[in-house]
Amino acid sequence: MKSGIPFATLVRTSESVLTASGRTFEKHDIGHLVELEVRGNPSFMVRIQRLEPLPRGNPLLGGLDMRTPRKEVNVAIVLGQEAGAKESAAKFVGEWMTALPKEPWQGLGFMQRITAKSLWTRWAAGLEER
């Protein structure tokens, strides 16, 4: 799932949601990648990765574009093997989405926004598992 929300905001909000819900987790911070390994009977992992900004090109201007590149973040949920992991992760994603300052797909390009909105809402509804 992609997000247009800044990397630090996503990490900080996910940690506060996990702490507020009483879930125990372990944080692995590599700089551009943060993994939150949620412990418990249904375990799952949240991976938040800062992506390098992609340059924008406008073919009408000879490939130049004066707009600043979009900063994107990739979010992945990795489910554990226990029963109920998908439901637990879906509940977390729903709580996380409501705790964020804006919808996670805001700030992305048009097509990316449509895809990201679909994936975020499917995760929150418990329909996604990849």
N, C-alpha and C positions, 0 to 999 in steps of 0.2 A: 504494500500500500504506500502511496506517496502522500506527502503532506507539504503544505506551503508554510506551516508554522515553524518558527525558528527552532533549531536543534535543541538549544538549552531549555527553551520553554517546554518542549515535548518531554525531555528527560525529567525536568523538575516536577511537572504535573503528573507524570506516570508514577514517580516515586511517592508523591503525596497521596495519590489515589490508593496505591498499594498499602501504604502505612495506615491511612484512615480506615481501610477495610480490614485491617488486622492480618493481612497476609505477610508471611515472612519471605524475604527475598534477599538475594545476594547480587551485588552490583559489580560488574566487570567493565571498567572504563579504559578504553584504548585510545581515546582522543577523538577520533572521527567516528568511532563506533562504541555504543554503550549497550551492554547486555544485562538485562534484569532477569535473573533466574528465580522464578517464583517457586518456593518450596511448598510442600504439603502433599496430601494424598492425590488430588489432581494437580499435577505440576505442569507448568508451561514456561516459556521463555519469551521475553519481549526484546527484540533487537531494533535499536534505533541507530541509523547510519546517516551521517552527513554526506551528501553527494556533492561533488565538485560542480560549481555552476557551469551550465552549458552556454556557450556563446550563442547569441541570436544573430541570424543573418537575414537581411531583406534583399531578395534578388533584384528588386527594382532600384535599389541604391548601390548596386555592384557588390553586394554581400555585406555592406556596412549596415549597422543598426546602432543607433545612439542610445537605445534603452539599455539599462543595466541587466546583466544576466539574472535569471531567476535562481533563487537559492531553494533547493529541494531537499527533503529528508525522506529516506526510505524507512518504513516501519514493517517489521515482520513478526508474526506470532508463530512460535514453534511449540506444538502441542506435545505433552508427555504421553506415555503409553497407558496411563491409568484411565479407568472409566470416569467420565465426568470432566475430563480435561477441556473438552471443547466448550462445554457449558460454562465452566469457570472462566475460561479465557474470554468467552462472549460477554459474560457479565462485566469483566474488567474493561473490555473495550467500550461497552456502553457507558460505564461510569467515567471512563477516561474522556470520552467525547463530550460529555456534559460538563466536565471540569475544565476543559480547554477554553481559552478566551474567545475563540471563534471556531467555526467548523474547520476540521483539519484539511479539507480539500481547497479551502480558500487560498488564493495566491498562486495557484497553479494555472497552466494554460488551459484553454477551453476543452480540448479532448482529454487531457490528463485529469482535469477536474471531474469530468463525467465518469471516467473509469475509477478514480479514487473515491468518489462519493459512493459509487456502487459497492466497492470492496469494503469501505468502512461500515456502511449500513448493513451489508451482509454479515460481517463479523459480529456486529452488535446484536444482530438477530439470531446468531448461532447457526447460520447457513453456510458459513465458510470454514474450511479446515486446512487450508494450505497457506 
